[in-house]
Amino acid sequence: MATTPVITTTYSRDATPVSVSPAGATTPLPSGTQNAAAAQALTPTGDSERADALIGELGADLGIGADKPALAQRRNSAATATQSDRIDPAAYTDLFARLRAGFKLNEVDAAPVERELDWFVENPDYVQRSFRRAELYLYHIVSEIEARGMPLELALLPVIESAFEPYAYSQARASGLWQFIPGTGSRFGLKQDWWYDGRRDVVESTRAALDYLQYLHDEFNGDWLVAIAGYNCGEAAIARAIAINQAAGRPIDFWDLKLPAETRAYVPKLLAMKRLIASPESHGLAFSPIPNHAYFTRVPTLGQIDLRLAAEIAGVTSEEIYELNPAFHRWATDPEGPHFLLLPADAAAAFAANLALLTPDERLRVSRYSVRHGDSMASVAHRFHTTPQLVRELNDLPKGALVVGTELRVPTEAAQLPPKVLHAALLEDGHYHRILRPHMRVTVRRGDSLWAIARRHGVDVHTLAAMNGLQPGDTLRAGQRLRLTTASLHSDSTVDGAPRAVHHSRKVTYTVRDGDTLARIARVFQVSVAQLISWNSLSETALAPGQQLLILLARR
């Protein structure tokens, strides 16, 4: 008799969840499509206005777009479910059982759904990895959907969008569990700056995704399948397809609309995943239960805080801090907020008690420096082994010369970021006005340091170190050759005030950890296994802890 594969999950806080890039980037989804987020590239920032115009033309024929209440009113309305729609969350010990009880979408017997279901059944590893990561986030998402009276099938959308990887990043620049592109993220209130990207904020991105889905549901006559399709390709594409069918006298439900191929597969994927969760045993699978209780709680930080210090005083690892708070892609939280962290529920009390004992400077691990005659931002940054950009951000300083006597806050030690966080920071840095020339090398002079070389060539010292497999404070030897990417301002580096995407590579040296595989590392850095093998001249795929791998990160 065939053995039933068991989809297992891990609940120990000591275990770092497996990392994966967007499914479409390195793990093929059914029907050969790319990550669903890529289709959001069809929805530039201005599409909302075009969609409104199209919907307005349809008018009363569709019953949409006549009187649009505010999103807050929509949320309040959506949260008013009938008593019969309510389920008692406390009645379940397994989150999967709670999910099944809240499924509301009708079963659809269609060939596209069957194809996607077959793919999931034939690729249980993909499902396993997704729900292993979902362990951290799924309870919150389910609770938020229930509070609004929405179908709990929507809690499965991150499986399709990102495989529940909050650091997932697509070629369309979509990011996070819910794969928002920058424009749509801004439209739904997700802050994005040098310190913080709300598209990766577990709580905020979930709020924004549900706002968007409810908006689409209300716009398109209460049809959830059409709303879900709109989340993938944008409401402008949906409005156009509805207008075409209306003009031709054809039905305007999802199955009859002419939509992009990506979107035509997107909704069946969700329906297939719903069917798999509803009855895994029917498909030869079994899911280990996910405990039906909150994994994390939200704790105030009283201001900006060093994230490694936050981990220390909470008694958790820095990796876990970043997994629960992936919106912060620097060494500290955003000075302008949000001033909260998500922490494991059993770590919150210790964090709050220890935090109360620290001064604001101790929370940031910073000291004070008074500007002297002859100081520049670059020289101060060099003195304290950091970058001019970070000193400016830390002190909220505009560009320009320093004033003698000004007291600056400066870090007391160089920051070190986990690989996924470093990758996110590099992607953010890629939106600055720089054109980078790859494949340059410099020879270390007597007395040189990484800080001196970075300053001399106008590059970030942490990037320079990462490209050469070093730490910023490492000692160099005269004659040593370093890979260098130099930066120069380009007069045509923006388009309509927005930074133009640039294409180049950055070299990163990754140290293999226990349990790592080439496939896992490839997913983390969104490259292929074949590239890893080629870059490192590997003759076999087995890896050893401590082994170093060269990775070339493509930036857009």
Secondary structure as GFF3:
##gff-version 3
##sequence-region A 1 556
A	DSSP	beta_strand	6	7	.	.	.	ID=ss1
A	DSSP	alpha_helix	23	26	.	.	.	ID=ss2
A	DSSP	three_ten_helix	30	32	.	.	.	ID=ss3
A	DSSP	three_ten_helix	36	42	.	.	.	ID=ss4
A	DSSP	alpha_helix	47	58	.	.	.	ID=ss5
A	DSSP	three_ten_helix	59	61	.	.	.	ID=ss6
A	DSSP	alpha_helix	71	78	.	.	.	ID=ss7
A	DSSP	three_ten_helix	83	85	.	.	.	ID=ss8
A	DSSP	three_ten_helix	89	91	.	.	.	ID=ss9
A	DSSP	alpha_helix	95	101	.	.	.	ID=ss10
A	DSSP	alpha_helix	111	122	.	.	.	ID=ss11
A	DSSP	alpha_helix	124	148	.	.	.	ID=ss12
A	DSSP	three_ten_helix	152	156	.	.	.	ID=ss13
A	DSSP	alpha_helix	157	162	.	.	.	ID=ss14
A	DSSP	alpha_helix	182	187	.	.	.	ID=ss15
A	DSSP	three_ten_helix	198	200	.	.	.	ID=ss16
A	DSSP	alpha_helix	202	219	.	.	.	ID=ss17
A	DSSP	alpha_helix	224	233	.	.	.	ID=ss18
A	DSSP	alpha_helix	235	248	.	.	.	ID=ss19
A	DSSP	three_ten_helix	254	256	.	.	.	ID=ss20
A	DSSP	alpha_helix	261	278	.	.	.	ID=ss21
A	DSSP	three_ten_helix	280	283	.	.	.	ID=ss22
A	DSSP	beta_strand	286	287	.	.	.	ID=ss23
A	DSSP	beta_strand	296	300	.	.	.	ID=ss24
A	DSSP	alpha_helix	307	314	.	.	.	ID=ss25
A	DSSP	alpha_helix	318	324	.	.	.	ID=ss26
A	DSSP	beta_strand	340	344	.	.	.	ID=ss27
A	DSSP	three_ten_helix	345	347	.	.	.	ID=ss28
A	DSSP	alpha_helix	348	355	.	.	.	ID=ss29
A	DSSP	alpha_helix	360	364	.	.	.	ID=ss30
A	DSSP	beta_strand	366	370	.	.	.	ID=ss31
A	DSSP	alpha_helix	377	383	.	.	.	ID=ss32
A	DSSP	alpha_helix	388	395	.	.	.	ID=ss33
A	DSSP	beta_strand	407	411	.	.	.	ID=ss34
A	DSSP	alpha_helix	419	429	.	.	.	ID=ss35
A	DSSP	beta_strand	435	443	.	.	.	ID=ss36
A	DSSP	alpha_helix	450	457	.	.	.	ID=ss37
A	DSSP	alpha_helix	461	467	.	.	.	ID=ss38
A	DSSP	beta_strand	481	488	.	.	.	ID=ss39
A	DSSP	beta_strand	494	495	.	.	.	ID=ss40
A	DSSP	beta_strand	498	499	.	.	.	ID=ss41
A	DSSP	beta_strand	504	511	.	.	.	ID=ss42
A	DSSP	alpha_helix	518	525	.	.	.	ID=ss43
A	DSSP	alpha_helix	529	536	.	.	.	ID=ss44
A	DSSP	beta_strand	548	555	.	.	.	ID=ss45
###
